[in-house]
Amino acid sequence: MQHASVGYIFILLVLIHTITRLVGAVAGNVPRKLKAIGVCSHSSEKERILRALKGNGTMDMYQLGPVIGSGRFGKVRRATHRLSQQVVAMKIYNKAQVKVDDQIDLIRKEIDIMKEIDHPNVVRLYEILETSEYILIAMELCEGEDLGKLITRRNRLNEATARAIFQQLIEAISYLHRNNIIHRDIKPDNVFIQDNCSPLVVKILDFGLGSRDVVEPSKKLSAFCGTPAFMAPEIIFQESYDGKPVDAWSLGVLLYLMTVGKIPFDAKSTQALYKKILAGAFEIPTSISAELRDLLTNILVVDSNNRMRIEQIRHHPWLGLENQPTLAHIPSSLFVADSALHKEILAEMDGCGLDRLQLHDDLASKTYNGGTTWYRLLHLRRKKLATRAPPNDTDSTSLSSIDFSRFLKERISMAKNLTS
């Protein structure tokens, strides 16, 4: 009996230990958003949250996940914004590894350009964080694969698929050009395809080589930059050049690659490749339609003065965009102050005492800080929920303020129970 009692006691202790660990793990995994709102009456916690939201942000607001990619100067991690529970892509630059001042300038230039952009086919910027060691950029997370992987997997794309992708690329580049932004590094790696939705969505990435083009026609760009196979002849000439025709050339190479399955100019060495590009001779297979053949031969023209411009490409019959409206200008802000959605988001944010007037001003002026980031990500979450909501089903995921309030209260209640 004594041995049995000892056995029971041992089992009981193991169970208590296990339950304690489980409860601790659950509490530890509760997003800080829940903890913060759940104990918003605790002044110290509330003040900490407010400081983070009113200032330039803090890494405390994010839970970093695994590495999902890498670029010229840093890595990209999956990260969760604790307040909104939205997943973002966090591009992380280690200043110690970015040793050349010019590289830091490229990073800051990319940030400055992304701040000005709001287009459905360009990856969105959410927040910029900087410490003594790192520069961090929280961006829209794109689920899917880059265009290069898609082409490799399929060998080449049929014209219908290529058209669906190219239409969105043209809309994005047209938008950038109308706002005097040049990309200068359009290539498969910088085009992301979200093919898990219907219709597929295209996103342009990486503005590290982007430029604010000059307004005066007499002034030119001069930087020798880009990816060799997609580089326009005028850049290879190493003379001053207009920025917009450079992007048109790169798009032509990309369209050829999508529909033919290989690049139009190829060689074993970079110098030999440059010679072929400057010569401008390439072949188009007979399988390509007459309209697409006409489009390619008018884009891939060595003389940039005779090359099709983006707006001319957009109106080419192969694309079928002639009568479609275009988003011509960058919106002055990302919100509509009197909309029901805006008011619902503010109501959700009120739990931590943000100054509404200041938030309005920050959103209107495109200021990037902790508060505007939280707002943008809450806006994104609601748009996602609206997209996923089943039609004619008022009992499931309705986006009324009443349903969302109930949803929020349940989360707060759960946080209180786990953190009390």
C-alpha positions in Angstrom: 0.0 0.0 0.0 2.8 2.3 0.9 4.4 1.8 -2.6 1.0 2.4 -4.2 0.6 5.7 -2.3 4.0 6.8 -3.3 3.1 6.0 -6.9 -0.1 8.0 -6.7 1.7 11.0 -5.2 4.3 10.8 -7.9 1.7 10.7 -10.7 -0.1 13.6 -9.1 3.1 15.7 -9.0 3.8 15.0 -12.6 0.2 16.0 -13.6 0.5 19.3 -11.6 3.9 20.0 -13.2 2.5 19.3 -16.7 -0.6 21.5 -16.1 1.6 24.3 -14.8 3.8 24.2 -17.8 0.9 24.2 -20.2 -0.8 27.2 -18.5 2.5 29.0 -18.6 3.0 28.3 -22.2 -0.5 29.4 -23.1 -0.1 32.6 -21.2 3.3 33.2 -22.7 1.9 32.8 -26.2 -0.8 35.4 -25.6 -0.1 38.3 -28.0 1.0 41.4 -26.2 -2.0 43.1 -27.8 -4.3 41.0 -25.7 -2.3 41.5 -22.6 -2.1 45.3 -23.1 -5.8 45.8 -23.7 -6.8 43.3 -21.0 -4.9 45.3 -18.4 -5.3 48.7 -19.9 -6.2 50.0 -16.5 -2.7 49.2 -15.4 -1.1 52.6 -16.0 2.5 51.4 -16.4 1.5 48.9 -19.2 -0.8 51.5 -20.8 2.0 54.1 -20.8 4.4 51.6 -22.4 2.0 50.8 -25.2 1.3 54.5 -25.8 5.0 55.4 -26.0 5.5 52.7 -28.6 2.4 53.8 -30.6 3.2 57.5 -30.5 6.8 57.1 -31.2 8.7 55.6 -34.1 7.7 52.1 -33.1 9.5 49.3 -31.3 10.4 45.7 -32.0 8.3 44.9 -28.9 5.3 45.2 -31.2 6.5 42.2 -33.3 7.1 38.6 -32.8 9.8 37.5 -35.2 9.3 34.2 -37.0 11.5 32.1 -39.5 13.6 33.5 -42.3 11.6 33.4 -45.5 14.1 35.1 -47.9 17.2 37.2 -48.3 18.3 40.1 -50.4 21.4 42.1 -51.2 21.8 43.6 -47.8 19.8 41.5 -45.4 17.3 38.8 -44.5 13.5 38.8 -44.5 11.6 37.2 -41.7 8.0 36.3 -41.2 6.8 38.4 -38.2 3.5 38.9 -36.4 2.3 42.4 -35.3 1.2 41.8 -31.7 -1.5 44.4 -31.6 -3.4 43.5 -34.8 -2.2 39.9 -35.0 -1.4 40.4 -38.7 1.5 38.7 -40.3 4.0 40.8 -42.1 7.4 40.4 -43.9 10.1 42.0 -41.8 13.2 43.0 -43.9 16.2 43.3 -41.5 19.4 45.1 -42.4 22.4 44.7 -40.1 24.2 48.0 -40.2 27.5 46.3 -39.3 27.2 44.1 -42.5 26.1 47.1 -44.7 29.5 48.7 -44.4 29.4 51.0 -47.5 27.6 54.3 -47.0 26.2 54.0 -50.6 24.4 50.8 -49.6 22.8 52.6 -46.6 21.7 55.3 -49.0 20.1 52.7 -51.2 18.1 51.3 -48.3 16.9 54.7 -47.2 16.0 55.5 -50.8 13.9 52.3 -51.0 12.1 53.3 -47.8 11.5 56.9 -49.1 10.0 55.5 -52.4 7.8 52.9 -50.7 6.4 55.6 -48.3 4.9 57.3 -51.4 3.3 54.2 -53.0 -0.2 52.9 -52.6 -1.2 50.5 -55.4 -2.7 47.0 -55.2 0.1 45.6 -57.4 3.0 47.1 -55.4 4.1 45.6 -52.1 2.9 47.9 -49.2 5.1 49.4 -46.5 3.7 49.3 -43.0 6.5 50.5 -40.7 10.1 51.5 -40.5 12.1 50.7 -37.3 15.7 51.7 -36.6 18.1 50.9 -33.8 21.8 51.4 -33.4 22.4 48.0 -35.0 19.5 47.4 -37.4 17.2 49.0 -39.9 13.9 47.1 -40.1 11.2 47.4 -42.7 7.8 45.9 -42.0 6.1 45.2 -45.3 3.1 43.3 -46.8 3.7 39.6 -46.7 3.1 38.0 -50.2 2.1 34.4 -50.2 3.0 32.4 -53.3 6.1 32.4 -55.4 8.2 34.8 -57.5 7.7 34.9 -61.3 11.1 33.2 -61.9 10.0 30.1 -60.0 6.6 30.0 -61.7 8.3 30.1 -65.2 10.8 27.4 -64.2 8.1 25.2 -62.9 5.9 25.5 -66.0 8.8 26.0 -68.6 6.8 28.8 -70.2 3.4 30.4 -69.7 0.5 30.3 -72.1 -0.5 33.7 -73.5 -3.6 34.0 -71.3 -1.7 33.5 -68.1 1.1 35.8 -69.3 -1.4 38.4 -70.2 -3.1 38.3 -66.8 0.3 38.9 -65.2 1.5 41.5 -67.6 -1.7 43.5 -67.4 -1.0 44.0 -63.6 2.7 44.8 -64.2 1.8 47.4 -66.7 -0.8 49.0 -64.4 1.8 49.1 -61.6 4.6 50.6 -63.7 2.2 53.0 -65.3 1.2 54.2 -61.8 4.8 54.6 -60.8 5.7 56.5 -63.9 2.7 58.9 -63.6 4.1 59.7 -60.2 7.7 60.1 -61.4 9.1 56.9 -59.9 11.3 54.6 -61.9 12.0 51.0 -60.8 15.1 50.1 -62.9 15.3 46.5 -61.7 12.3 44.8 -63.1 13.1 41.1 -63.3 11.4 37.7 -62.3 12.8 37.8 -58.8 11.2 41.1 -58.1 7.7 40.1 -59.3 5.7 38.0 -56.9 2.7 35.9 -57.9 -0.1 35.2 -55.4 -1.6 32.3 -57.3 -3.6 31.0 -54.3 -6.4 33.3 -55.1 -8.6 33.9 -58.1 -7.8 35.8 -60.1 -4.1 35.7 -59.4 -2.5 38.9 -57.9 0.8 40.3 -59.0 3.1 42.3 -56.6 6.2 44.3 -57.6 9.0 44.2 -54.9 12.4 45.8 -54.2 12.8 49.5 -54.9 16.5 49.5 -53.9 17.5 50.8 -57.4 14.4 53.0 -57.8 14.7 56.6 -58.6 12.6 59.7 -58.4 12.9 60.6 -62.1 13.6 64.3 -63.0 10.7 66.4 -64.1 12.7 68.5 -66.7 13.0 66.6 -70.0 16.5 68.0 -70.5 17.9 66.2 -67.4 18.7 62.5 -67.5 19.6 59.6 -65.2 23.2 58.2 -65.3 23.5 55.3 -62.8 24.8 52.0 -64.3 22.4 49.6 -62.5 20.1 46.7 -62.9 20.3 43.0 -63.8 22.4 42.4 -67.0 19.9 40.2 -68.9 17.1 42.8 -68.3 19.2 45.9 -68.7 18.3 48.4 -71.4 20.8 49.3 -74.1 21.1 52.9 -73.0 22.3 51.9 -69.6 24.9 49.6 -71.1 26.1 52.5 -73.3 26.9 54.2 -70.0 25.5 57.5 -71.1 22.8 59.6 -69.6 19.3 58.2 -70.3 15.5 58.7 -69.7 14.2 56.5 -66.9 10.8 55.4 -68.2 12.0 53.7 -71.4 14.4 51.6 -69.3 11.4 50.1 -67.4 9.6 49.5 -70.7 12.6 47.5 -72.1 12.8 45.4 -68.9 9.1 44.6 -69.2 9.6 43.5 -72.8 12.3 41.1 -71.8 10.1 39.8 -69.0 7.2 39.3 -71.4 9.4 37.4 -73.8 10.7 35.2 -71.0 7.2 34.4 -69.8 5.8 33.4 -73.2 8.9 31.9 -74.9 10.5 30.3 -71.8 13.9 31.9 -72.3 15.4 35.4 -72.4 15.7 37.1 -75.8 19.4 37.8 -75.3 21.7 35.2 -73.8 25.4 34.6 -73.7 28.1 32.8 -71.6 29.7 36.0 -70.4 28.3 39.4 -69.3 30.3 41.3 -72.0 29.0 39.0 -74.7 25.5 39.4 -73.4 25.9 43.2 -73.5 27.0 43.0 -77.2 23.8 41.0 -78.1 21.6 43.5 -76.3 23.2 46.4 -78.1 22.8 44.6 -81.4 19.1 44.1 -80.6 18.6 40.9 -82.7 16.3 38.2 -81.3 14.0 35.6 -82.7 10.3 35.0 -81.9 9.0 31.5 -82.3 6.1 30.9 -84.7 3.9 29.7 -81.8 3.6 33.3 -80.6 0.4 35.1 -81.8 0.7 37.9 -84.3 -0.5 40.5 -81.8 2.1 39.5 -79.2 4.8 39.4 -81.8 3.9 42.9 -82.8 4.0 44.0 -79.1 7.4 42.4 -78.5 9.1 43.8 -81.6 7.9 47.4 -80.7 9.1 47.2 -77.1 12.5 45.5 -77.6 13.8 48.4 -79.7 17.4 49.5 -79.1 16.8 53.1 -79.8 14.8 54.3 -76.8 13.3 57.2 -78.8 11.5 54.6 -81.0 10.6 52.2 -78.2 7.0 51.8 -77.0 6.3 53.8 -73.9 4.3 52.3 -71.0 1.1 54.1 -71.9 1.4 52.9 -75.5 2.0 49.3 -74.3 -1.1 49.6 -72.1 -3.2 50.4 -75.1 -1.9 47.7 -77.3 -4.7 45.3 -78.4 -2.9 42.2 -77.0 -3.4 43.5 -73.4 -7.0 44.4 -73.8 -6.7 47.3 -71.3 -7.7 50.1 -73.7 -11.0 50.9 -72.1 -10.0 50.1 -68.5 -9.7 52.9 -65.9 -6.2 53.4 -64.4 -5.1 54.5 -60.9 -3.2 57.6 -62.0 -2.3 59.4 -58.8 -1.1 58.5 -55.3 -3.9 59.0 -52.9 -3.4 61.7 -50.3 -4.1 59.3 -47.5 -5.0 55.6 -46.8 -8.2 56.2 -45.0 -11.6 57.9 -45.4 -12.2 59.8 -42.1 -16.0 59.6 -42.1 -16.3 56.0 -43.2 -18.0 53.3 -41.0 -14.9 51.2 -41.4 -12.6 54.0 -40.1 -14.8 54.6 -37.1 -14.9 50.9 -36.2 -11.1 50.7 -36.3 -10.8 53.7 -34.1 -13.2 52.2 -31.6 -11.1 49.1 -31.5 -7.9 51.2 -30.9 -9.5 53.3 -28.2 -8.7 50.8 -25.5 -5.1 52.2 -25.2 -6.0 55.9 -25.2 -4.6 57.0 -28.6 -5.2 60.7 -29.5 -7.7 60.4 -32.3 -6.9 63.9 -33.8 -3.2 63.1 -33.8 -3.9 59.8 -35.5 -6.0 61.5 -38.2 -3.2 64.0 -38.9 -0.6 61.2 -39.0 -2.7 59.1 -41.5 -3.5 62.2 -43.6 0.2 63.1 -43.8 1.4 59.5 -44.5 3.4 59.5 -41.3 4.7 56.0 -40.4 4.7 55.3 -36.6 3.4 52.7 -34.2 -0.2 54.1 -34.3 -0.6 54.4 -38.0 0.9 50.9 -38.5 -1.6 49.5 -36.1 -4.4 51.3 -37.9 -3.2 50.0 -41.4 -2.9 46.5 -40.2 -6.4 46.5 -38.5 -7.7 47.9 -41.8 -6.0 45.0 -43.6 -7.5 42.4 -41.2 -11.0 43.7 -41.7 -10.6 43.6 -45.5 -9.4 40.0 -45.3 -12.3 39.0 -43.1 -14.7 40.8 -45.5 -13.2 38.8 -48.4 -13.6 35.5 -46.6 -17.1 36.1 -45.3 -19.6 33.6 -46.8 -22.3 35.2 -48.8 -25.8 35.5 -47.2 -24.5 34.2 -43.9 -25.2 36.8 -41.3 -24.4 34.5 -38.4 -20.7 33.8 -39.2 -18.3 36.6 -39.9 -20.4 39.7 -40.4 -18.3 42.9 -40.3 -20.8 45.0 -38.4 -19.5 46.9 -35.4 -21.6 44.9 -33.1 -20.1 41.6 -34.2 -16.6 43.0 -34.1 -17.1 44.4 -30.7 -18.2 41.0 -29.4 -15.2 39.4 -31.1 -12.9 42.0 -29.4 -14.5 41.5 -26.0 -14.0 37.8 -26.2 -10.3 38.3 -26.9 -9.9 40.8 -24.0 -11.8 38.4 -21.7 -9.5 35.6 -22.7 -6.4 37.7 -22.0 -7.7 38.8 -18.6 -8.3 35.2 -17.6 -4.9 34.1 -18.7 -2.9 37.0 -17.3 -4.7 37.6 -14.0 
